[in-house]
Amino acid sequence: MSQPNNLKDARIEFKTSKDIKILLQEVANSLGMDLSNFLISTAVQRAKEIQKEERVLMLSNQEWKNFQKIINTPKKPTQEFKELMKLKSFE
């Protein structure tokens, strides 16, 4: 049986200074959110940004041209490579 997406079955606890807690509480209140929802939504949003950055490879124009050149100019196989390809597991 699948669980609803809003089922809260995990807890996160951490300590901070009073000043930081007051700041976070004030910002959460200004957005009409409770502190927990503000912290979670902010952390999830930032985590998704970081995850996206980790998965996307950005190249400069010169790097892209170099990459294309390498891909479009295959090297001739070496003797070692030819021998490797003759092994039974590659048949």
N, C-alpha and C positions, 0 to 999 in steps of 0.2 A: 504494500500500500504506500503510495507516495505521500510525502509530507508537504504541508502548505509552505510556500516560500517565506512567509512571515513568522514561522515557528522559531522562537529564540531558544536555542538549546545549548548555547555556549556563553561563557562569561569571560570578560577581559577586565582585569584590574590593574591600575597603575597609580603611582604617587607622583605628585607635582607640588610646586610651591603654591601658597595661598594667592599670590599675585597672578600667577598663570591661571589658576582656577577661576578667579574673579574675572579676568579678561575673557576667558572662554565662555563663562556663564553669561556675561554681558552681550557678547556677540551672538550666542545662541538665542538669548531673549530677543535681541533686535530682529532676528530672523523668524521669531515666533516658534522656535524649536526648544525642546528640552535639551539639556546638556548632553545626555547620552546619544540622542539622535543626531545632534550636531556633530559630535566627535566621530560617530560611526560614518555618517554620510561624507564628512570631510576626508576621513582616512580612506574610505573606499574609493572616492573620487581620485585622490592622489595615488593610491595603489594602482588603479587602472591606468593612469597616465604613465607611471613608471613601467608597468608591464608592457604597455604599447611601445615605449621607448626602447625597451629591451628586445622586443621582437622585430622592430623595423630597422633595417640597415639603410643608413643615409650615406650617399656618396656625393662628392663634389662632381662637377662636370668632367674634370680631368680624370678623376678616379673611375667614373662611368666609362669614359672613352678607353682607358687602359683595360678595364674589365672586358669590354666588348672586343677589343683587339686580341686579348688572350683567348677568349672563347672562340672567336672566328679564325684564329690561326693555330690550329692544332699542331702539336709537335709530332715528329715521326716516332713510332714506337722504338724503344731501345731493345737490344738483344735480350736483356733480362726480362723485359715485359713480354716479348714473344715467347720465351721459354715458360714463363708463368702461365700464359694463356694456353699452352699445350698440355697443362696438367689435366688429369681426368675430371677433376671437380668443376672445370670450366667448360666441359663438353656439353 
